[in-house]
Amino acid sequence: MTQATDGRVPGTVRIAAAGDVHCHEGNREAARRAFAGLDGRADLVLLAGDLTTHGEPEQAAVLADACSELSVPVFAVLGNHDVHAERQDEVVAVLEGAGIHVLDRTAATCTIGGLEIGIVGAKGFVGGFPGSHLPDFGEALLREVYAETTRDVEALASGLREIAHCAARVVLLHYAPVSATLEGEPPGIWTMLGTDRLAAPIAEHEPDLVLHGHAHAGTFQGAIGSVPVFNVSVPVMERDFWIFEIADLERAGAHLH
């Protein structure tokens, strides 16, 4: 059985996840309290994009400050808000200077309690779902949108191959790879909230957990085949973080509890 829980199960790895934290100077203290509240509750923190409000380095510094006291690894992907000011290189530099690992179409591993956890991270992009797919046709700008999403799909496939040996494997995105977690958002904007093209490498490689954000009015849980997908946008969760516990970390036999 696959589920998410805030209760502690002995012998598990606890992952604190959130998306759309939208840091800025006005919520500095709230961000600091939220991350301080993870003390003793998490072994790993995963942030699913929209780390800042407008993609300014000063806003990234608010998140960097909030994470400064954490003693556990923090991995993040960027969201659309984080690239809005076209200063994403500066944003990443601030975050990585604080020890936050920013994944950009890349894979990484960390070892927790002797167990290797693999994480593949990408912002993801738009493209739509059945009945609303953007085509690889027409104007050059539209075809470039399709090509940009293709690059994310290829990066996910490559990253999942890279971490195939890990005891547990997680995909971290900002945009949604499945429409089930968009339920609640107006269907007319689903094309701009993600695409099921991102689901193809997930369905093929079957990681243990997929996390995304972006859809503030969406639904918490969905699935790609047997793979659980969670929309961890803070407005959806109505809390600062959700704690996932991955147990029974045997290759090809990991479960969420």
C-alpha positions in Angstrom: 0.0 0.0 0.0 1.3 3.5 -0.9 0.5 6.5 1.2 1.9 9.6 2.7 2.0 10.2 6.4 3.2 12.6 9.1 3.7 9.7 11.6 7.1 8.3 12.2 7.7 4.7 11.2 11.0 3.2 12.6 13.6 2.3 10.0 12.5 4.8 7.4 13.9 7.8 5.5 11.9 10.9 6.1 11.6 13.3 3.2 10.2 16.8 3.9 8.7 18.2 0.6 7.2 21.5 -0.4 6.8 23.6 -3.5 5.8 27.2 -4.2 7.3 28.6 -1.0 7.7 32.0 -2.9 10.3 33.5 -0.6 10.6 37.3 -0.3 11.6 39.8 2.3 8.1 40.0 3.7 7.9 36.3 4.6 11.5 36.0 5.9 10.5 35.1 9.5 7.7 32.8 8.4 10.2 30.9 6.2 12.7 30.7 8.9 10.1 29.3 11.3 8.9 26.7 8.7 12.3 25.3 8.1 13.2 25.4 11.8 10.2 23.3 12.4 11.8 20.4 10.5 14.4 19.9 13.2 14.3 16.2 14.1 11.5 15.5 11.7 13.3 15.0 8.4 16.3 13.3 6.9 16.1 15.0 3.6 14.4 18.2 2.2 13.1 18.4 -1.4 11.8 21.7 -2.8 9.6 21.6 -5.9 10.3 25.0 -7.4 9.0 28.6 -7.1 11.5 29.1 -4.4 11.2 32.9 -4.9 8.5 35.3 -5.7 10.0 37.0 -8.8 13.4 35.3 -9.2 15.5 38.0 -7.6 18.7 36.9 -5.8 17.7 38.9 -2.7 14.6 36.6 -2.5 16.8 33.5 -2.9 18.8 34.8 0.1 15.7 34.6 2.2 15.4 30.9 1.5 19.2 30.5 1.9 18.9 32.0 5.4 15.9 29.8 6.3 17.9 26.7 5.4 21.1 27.8 7.1 20.4 25.9 10.3 19.4 22.6 8.7 21.7 19.7 9.2 20.2 17.5 6.5 20.6 17.6 2.7 18.4 20.0 0.7 17.7 19.5 -3.0 15.6 21.9 -5.1 14.5 22.6 -8.6 13.6 26.0 -10.0 10.1 27.0 -11.0 8.7 29.6 -13.4 8.8 32.3 -10.8 12.5 31.7 -10.2 13.4 32.4 -13.9 11.0 35.4 -14.3 13.7 38.1 -13.7 16.2 36.2 -16.0 18.6 36.1 -13.1 18.4 32.4 -12.5 22.2 32.0 -12.5 22.5 34.4 -9.6 19.6 32.8 -7.8 21.3 29.4 -8.1 24.6 30.8 -7.0 23.0 32.2 -3.8 21.2 28.9 -3.1 24.2 26.7 -3.7 26.3 29.1 -1.6 24.1 28.1 1.3 24.5 24.4 0.6 21.2 23.9 -1.3 21.7 21.5 -4.2 19.9 22.8 -7.3 19.1 20.2 -9.8 18.6 21.4 -13.4 18.0 18.4 -15.6 20.5 16.5 -13.5 20.6 13.6 -11.1 22.2 13.4 -7.7 22.5 10.9 -4.9 22.8 11.1 -1.1 23.4 8.5 1.5 21.1 8.4 4.5 21.5 5.7 7.2 23.7 3.8 4.8 21.0 3.8 2.1 21.6 5.6 -1.3 18.8 7.8 -2.4 18.7 9.0 -6.0 17.0 12.2 -7.1 16.4 13.4 -10.6 15.4 17.1 -10.8 14.1 19.4 -13.5 11.8 22.4 -13.7 9.8 20.7 -16.4 7.7 22.7 -18.8 4.3 23.1 -20.5 2.7 21.0 -23.2 -0.7 19.8 -22.1 -2.5 16.5 -21.7 -4.9 14.4 -23.9 -7.1 16.7 -25.8 -4.9 19.8 -25.2 -1.4 18.9 -26.4 0.8 21.6 -27.9 2.1 20.2 -31.3 5.5 20.2 -32.8 4.2 22.1 -35.7 3.7 25.6 -37.0 5.5 28.8 -35.9 9.1 28.5 -34.8 8.3 29.8 -31.3 5.7 27.2 -30.8 8.0 24.4 -32.0 10.7 25.7 -29.6 8.2 25.3 -26.7 7.8 21.7 -27.8 11.6 21.3 -28.1 12.1 22.7 -24.6 9.8 20.1 -23.1 11.6 17.4 -25.1 14.8 18.4 -23.4 13.2 17.9 -20.0 11.8 14.5 -21.0 15.2 13.4 -22.3 16.9 14.6 -19.1 14.5 12.7 -16.9 15.1 9.5 -18.9 18.9 10.0 -18.6 18.8 10.8 -14.9 16.6 7.8 -14.1 19.0 5.6 -15.9 21.8 7.1 -13.9 20.2 6.4 -10.5 18.8 3.0 -11.4 21.1 1.3 -8.8 19.8 3.4 -5.9 17.8 1.9 -3.1 15.1 4.6 -3.6 14.6 6.9 -6.5 12.7 10.2 -6.5 11.7 12.6 -9.4 11.5 16.2 -8.4 9.7 18.6 -10.8 7.9 22.0 -10.7 5.5 21.4 -13.6 3.0 18.5 -13.3 3.6 15.3 -15.2 0.0 14.0 -14.8 -3.5 15.7 -15.0 -4.8 14.0 -11.8 -2.9 16.5 -9.6 -4.3 19.4 -11.6 -7.9 18.7 -10.7 -9.3 21.8 -9.1 -7.5 24.1 -11.6 -9.5 25.5 -14.6 -9.1 22.9 -17.4 -8.4 25.7 -19.8 -5.0 26.4 -18.2 -3.9 22.8 -17.8 -1.7 23.1 -20.9 0.3 25.7 -19.0 0.6 23.7 -15.8 2.5 20.7 -17.2 2.4 17.9 -19.7 2.0 14.1 -19.7 5.0 14.0 -22.0 7.0 14.2 -18.7 5.3 11.0 -17.6 6.8 8.7 -20.3 10.2 8.2 -18.6 8.6 8.0 -15.2 6.3 5.2 -16.5 9.3 3.4 -18.0 11.7 3.6 -15.1 9.1 3.5 -12.2 10.8 5.6 -9.5 9.4 5.3 -6.0 8.1 8.8 -5.7 7.4 11.9 -7.9 6.9 15.4 -6.5 5.9 18.6 -8.2 4.3 21.9 -7.4 3.0 24.9 -9.6 -0.7 24.0 -9.5 -1.9 26.0 -6.4 -5.5 24.9 -6.7 -4.8 21.4 -7.7 -5.1 18.0 -6.0 -2.6 16.4 -3.6 -2.2 12.9 -5.0 -2.2 11.2 -8.3 -0.3 8.4 -10.0 1.5 7.4 -13.2 0.7 3.7 -13.4 1.9 2.4 -10.0 4.1 5.3 -9.3 2.7 7.8 -6.7 2.7 11.5 -7.7 2.2 14.3 -5.2 1.5 17.9 -5.7 3.4 19.4 -2.8 2.5 23.1 -3.5 2.1 24.7 -0.2 -1.4 26.1 -1.0 -2.5 22.5 -1.9 -1.1 20.9 1.3 -2.2 23.8 3.5 0.9 23.3 5.6 4.6 24.2 5.3 5.8 20.7 4.5 4.6 17.2 4.0 6.7 14.4 5.5 7.0 11.3 3.3 8.5 8.1 4.8 10.2 5.7 2.5 10.6 2.3 4.0 11.6 -1.3 3.0 14.4 0.1 0.9 15.2 -3.0 -1.1 16.0 -2.6 -4.8 12.8 -3.0 -6.7 10.8 -3.1 -3.5 10.7 0.4 -1.9 7.4 1.5 -0.4 6.0 4.7 0.9 4.4 4.6 4.3 
